[in-house]
Amino acid sequence: SAGNELHKYRMTAVYLNRDLYGNFTGKTKVTGEYTRGLKDGAVCWNNVIISGSDNMNEDFGMGTKQVYMENFRYSPAADMLKPDSFKDFPAGPETVLAKNLVWDMGAIESFAWGYTKDLKMNTDYTIPQSNEEFDMGGIGTYAHNNIHLCWTGICSFNDELCGVIEFRAVDNKIEMSVEPIKTKGTEQYWGTIRISLETGLIEHAEMYGGTIQEIEITGMENKMIAKTIRELWVDKIQ
């Protein structure tokens, strides 16, 4: 990125929860501000807010600021999948949503910048070894089937000429255990990244995903099947 300038983004993720038959059970919104270009290439998060609602048609409320994410700094080159990456985070299922901001931004940046030499216009590219299982920061495991990238063209966005990269990964397996919840299921996700041809910076990204999971809650006899659809977008704000 150009010089030592700071670049800021807002990431927004909306999770819609339903049962297996499509009946609405709740929704959650997670927003956070992400800054790149700090000293030594560090990045940080601020103003991470989680809000939920049990009403499909009502707006999200003010939500709760996640204080442990305020000025959460790390080097994006570091392996943020190790459990001690998040050692100061409180326990509980809600912090998984905050960790997802870190992991999703890392994935988007890796898709945007990690394979430029390998991409040819409108030719499907499979990331090598992308089908290996990995540990998710001590809360479970994730096994990609395969991750596909495709450079689909050039567009104008924010008054910048941008390269357009599409990504997709389907039938990935996911298992998590965060007291009092255990889940096991599959996920698919896909999306689009727009990268300025002049600065190389991400101008915008969006990701759509869905999981179907079997959920066990400590003390409850019956397992549940839940479907979550997630819509996520990244806007450049500075």
N, C-alpha and C positions, 0 to 999 in steps of 0.2 A: 504494500500500500504506500501511497505517496508520503514521503517524509515521515515526520513524527506526529502527524495529525491524529486527533482522536476521531473515531467514527462510531456513531451511536445508532442502535437499532432498537425497535420495539418488537418483541415477539408476543403473539397472542395465540393461545390454544383453547379451543372450545371442545369439551368432551360431552357427547350426548349418550346417556345410558338408557338401554331398553332391555326388555326381556327377549327371549328367543323368538317371540311372535310379534315383536315390533312395538310392544306397549311401552310408553315412556315411563322411566323410573327416576330420572333426575338428570341434572346437567351441572357442569362445572366449567368455570372460565379461569385461565391462568394467564397473567400478563407480566412481562418483565422488560427492563431496559438493559441492553447489553452494550458495553463499550469495548472497542478494540483500540490497540495502538498505545497502550500504557507502557511505562518503563519496562525494558527487557521483554517486550512483546507480550506482556500479560494482558488479560482481559478481565472484565468484572461485570457483575450484575447488581442492579439497584431496582428499588420500587417493584419488587415481585409481590403480586397480589393474587390471592385465590378467592374466588367467590362462587357460591353454589346456589341452586334453586331447585325446588321440587315442582315448579310450575313451568310447563313447556312454553307458555306464551308470555311469561313475564320477563322483564329485563333482569339482568344480574344486579345484585345490590353493590354496595361499596366494597364488600369483601374484606379480607384480613391481610394485612401486610405481613410478609414472612421475614421477620427481623433477622433471622440467621442467614438470609440471602443478601442482606444489605452490605455492599462492597465485598461480596464474595469474589476473591481474586484467585486466578490460577493461570498457568501457562497452557495455552490450548495444545501445545505439543505434548504436554504431560499426559499420562494415561489416566483419564478421569473415570475409568471403570474399576479402579482399585477401591476397596472399602474405605481406606483411610483418606481418600479424596474428600469425603464428606464427614470427617470425624466430628465436626462441631454441629452437625445437623441433629435436631431432636429426632427421637424414634417416632414411628407411626406412619400409617399409610399416606398421609397427606404430603409428606416430604418427597414421596416418589414423584409427585407432579412437578415439584421444583427441580429435582434431579433431571427430569425429562427435558426441561429447558436446556440444561447443560448438554445433555446427550444429543438432543435434536439439533442444536446449533452446531455442535461438533460434526454431526453427520452432514448437515447442509454444507458446511465449509469444506469438508473433505470431498464431497461430490463436486463442489464448485471448482476446487483448486488442485485436487490430488491426481487428476487423470487427464489433464489438458493435452499432454503429448500423445495420449492413446486414442483420443476421440476423433473420429472422422464424421463429416456431415452426414446425418441421417443413416448412420450405421450403428446397430445395437452393439454395445460393449458390456461384457460381464466382468465385474471387478474380480480379479483373481483371489482365490481363498476366501471369497466373501461368504462361503457356506459353512464356516466353522462356528461352533458353539463358543460363546464367551460368557464370562461371569459379569453380572451387572452390579458392580459396587456392593457385593455382599448381600443383595436382596433377592437374587435369583439368577436364572440363566436365560440366555437368548440365543437361538440358533437360526441364523438367516438361511433361507433356501438358496437364493442367489440374488445379488444386487445388480440391476441393469442400469446403465447410463446411455443416454443418446443426445448428441448435440443436434438439435432439430432446426436451428436457423438463427437469424439475427432479427432483432426487433428494436423499436424505439420505445424507451421507457424513461420517465423523469428527464426528458430532453437528452438522454444519453443513448448512443447505439449500444445494444446489449447482445451478447451471446446468450442463447437459450439452451439450457440443459434440462432434460427430463430424466427422472429417476423412478425406478419401481422395484419393489421387493415383495413377493407374494408367498403365502404359505410358510411364514416364519413361525417357529415354535417358541413359546414363552412360558416360563414357570417362575412364580414369585412367592415369597413367603415373608410377610411383614405382619407381625402380631396385630390383631387377632385373625388376619386374613391369609388364606393360601389360595393361589389361583394357578390354573394350567389351561393353556389353549393355543390359539394361532392368531397371527396378526398379518395383515397386508398393509402396505403403504406405498404411495406414489406422489409425485409432485413435480414442480417446475422451479428452476432457479434462473434469474436474469442477472448477468454479470456485465458490468461496464467494460467495453472493449478498450476504453481509454485508460481507466484507472485500475482495472482488474478487480474492483470492489463489487461485492454483491449489492445490487440495487433493490432486489425484491426476491422473496421466495415464498412458495406455498407448498403445503404438504397435506394430503388427505390420508386417513388411515382408518382401519377398523380391526377390532379384536372380537373373537368369540371365546369366552373363557368359562370354565367350570370353577365355581367359587365355593370354598369351604370357610365357614366362620366358626371359630372356637366356641363350643357350647351349643351350637345349633345342629340339629340332627340332619336336616336335608341339605344337600348341595344345591346350589343355584347355577343356572346357566345365564350368563349376561353377555350382552352385545354392546360394545362401545364404539361409536363413530367419532373420530377426532378430526377437526379442521384446524390447521395451524398456518399462520402467515407471519412473515418477517418484513417489516417496513424500515427503510433507512430514514432516520430522523435527523442525522447530522453528517 
